[in-house]
Amino acid sequence: MLITPTSWSEICTLNGSIVGQLTPRHAFDPTLTTVVAVMAAVGTVILSVIGRRFVTRRQLLVGGGATYATVMLSLWAGVRLIFWRFAFDPVGDALIVAPVLVGFALVIAGQFVLPVYLLVTHETWTPLVWLFGVTWAFGEFILLVGGESGGLFTLLVWVVGLLPLCFGVLVVTTGGELFFRRVNLSDIRGS
């Protein structure tokens, strides 16, 4: 039997789904989303710069990476807990979801660790600019809700689809900075 909706409300709630859920949108005001993402990015850069002066390299990389992953995953989970929903039961599905989240957390921690390692070991500054930009973008991305088959899908899209491209940009910009440090431009111009 074919069901034909007769009103807009029936169209919107056909099969229990709401049309608005199909389109990603900000969990709260877009300006507030940007402010939260920028604050996370600024805090990350400040942690990197100040941290390298007061703690050992290992403490900065491990502690900073763990803190970064915890904060970013807390933003991701908090938005879904308060403003949206999980497609899974966080308690009931913990044996399946926990290893996936740990894997995501390790990759997201690497998003902090790699540029900070380059900053500490090679004293390059482009990785810090990259870290700011990627943290801002990731913050904006994880604060979107809707249009997803589940909260984990958002992280999967970032880790598998977008982060590899971002790491490519990091490699090119840092490589460029290191290259120009080693090349004496006056020798190239013939001066």
C-alpha positions in Angstrom: 0.0 0.0 0.0 1.4 3.4 -1.0 1.2 6.1 1.6 0.7 9.6 0.2 1.3 12.5 2.6 -1.4 15.1 2.5 0.2 17.9 4.5 3.6 19.4 5.0 3.8 18.0 8.6 3.1 14.6 7.3 5.9 15.0 4.7 8.3 16.2 7.4 7.5 13.3 9.7 7.1 10.5 7.1 8.6 7.3 8.4 9.6 9.0 11.7 12.3 11.1 10.2 12.4 14.8 10.1 13.6 16.5 6.9 15.8 18.9 9.0 17.8 16.0 10.2 19.1 15.4 6.7 21.0 18.8 6.6 24.0 19.5 8.7 23.6 22.6 10.8 25.3 24.3 13.8 24.2 23.0 17.1 24.0 26.6 18.4 24.4 30.0 16.8 27.0 29.9 14.0 28.9 32.8 15.6 29.1 31.0 18.9 30.3 27.9 17.0 33.1 29.9 15.4 34.0 31.5 18.8 34.2 28.1 20.4 36.3 26.6 17.6 38.7 29.7 17.5 39.0 29.5 21.3 40.0 25.8 21.1 42.5 26.7 18.3 44.0 29.6 20.3 44.2 27.5 23.4 46.0 24.7 21.5 48.6 27.1 20.1 49.2 28.7 23.5 49.5 25.3 25.1 52.1 24.4 22.4 54.2 27.5 22.7 54.1 27.9 26.5 54.3 24.1 27.1 57.6 23.8 25.2 59.2 26.2 27.7 58.0 24.6 30.9 57.8 20.8 30.4 60.0 18.2 28.7 59.4 17.3 25.1 57.8 14.0 26.0 55.5 15.5 28.6 54.4 18.1 26.0 53.8 15.6 23.3 52.0 12.9 25.4 50.2 15.2 27.8 49.4 17.8 25.2 48.2 15.2 22.7 46.0 13.5 25.3 44.6 16.8 26.5 43.9 17.9 22.9 42.1 14.7 22.0 40.1 14.8 25.2 39.0 18.4 24.7 38.1 17.8 21.0 36.2 14.6 21.7 34.5 16.2 24.6 33.2 19.0 22.4 32.1 16.4 19.9 30.3 14.2 22.5 28.9 17.2 24.5 27.2 18.7 21.5 25.6 15.4 20.6 24.6 14.7 24.2 23.0 18.1 24.7 21.7 19.2 21.3 21.3 16.0 19.3 21.4 12.3 19.8 23.7 9.4 19.4 22.8 6.7 17.0 24.2 4.2 19.5 23.8 3.7 23.2 27.0 5.0 24.7 26.7 2.6 27.7 25.1 -0.5 26.1 27.4 -0.4 23.0 30.5 0.5 25.0 32.4 -2.7 24.1 32.1 -1.8 20.4 32.2 1.9 20.6 35.1 2.4 23.1 37.8 0.8 20.8 36.6 2.9 17.9 36.7 6.1 20.0 40.2 5.2 21.3 41.4 4.8 17.7 39.9 8.1 16.8 41.4 9.7 19.9 44.9 8.5 18.9 44.6 9.9 15.4 43.2 13.2 16.8 46.1 13.3 19.3 48.4 12.9 16.4 46.8 16.0 14.9 48.4 17.9 17.9 51.6 15.8 18.3 53.0 16.0 14.8 53.0 19.8 14.4 54.2 20.4 18.0 57.0 17.8 17.4 58.1 19.8 14.3 58.0 23.0 16.3 60.1 21.6 19.1 62.6 19.6 17.1 63.1 21.9 14.0 61.8 25.2 15.4 59.4 25.6 12.5 56.5 27.9 12.8 54.3 26.8 9.8 53.2 23.8 11.8 51.8 26.1 14.5 49.8 28.0 11.9 48.6 24.7 10.5 47.7 23.5 14.0 45.6 26.7 14.5 43.8 26.2 11.2 43.2 22.5 11.5 41.9 22.9 15.1 39.6 25.7 14.0 38.3 23.7 11.1 37.9 20.5 13.2 36.1 22.4 15.9 33.7 23.9 13.4 33.2 20.5 11.8 32.5 18.5 15.0 30.0 21.2 16.2 27.7 20.5 13.3 24.8 18.2 13.9 22.4 16.5 11.6 22.9 14.9 8.2 24.8 12.0 9.7 24.1 8.4 10.2 25.5 8.8 13.7 28.0 10.8 15.7 30.8 8.4 14.9 30.3 9.1 11.2 31.4 12.7 11.7 34.7 11.5 13.3 35.1 8.9 10.5 34.7 11.6 7.8 37.3 13.8 9.5 39.9 11.0 10.3 39.6 9.2 7.0 38.5 11.8 4.5 39.7 15.3 5.6 42.7 14.8 8.0 45.0 13.0 5.4 44.6 16.1 3.1 45.3 18.4 6.0 48.5 16.4 6.8 49.5 16.8 3.2 49.3 20.5 3.6 51.4 20.3 6.8 54.1 18.3 5.0 54.2 20.8 2.1 54.3 23.9 4.2 56.8 22.6 6.7 59.0 21.2 3.9 58.8 24.6 2.2 59.9 26.4 5.4 62.8 24.0 6.0 63.8 24.3 2.3 63.9 28.1 2.4 65.9 28.1 5.6 68.6 26.0 4.0 68.7 27.7 0.6 70.6 30.9 0.5 68.6 33.1 -1.8 71.5 35.4 -2.6 73.4 32.5 -4.1 70.5 31.7 -6.4 70.2 35.3 -7.7 74.0 35.4 -8.3 74.7 38.2 -5.9 
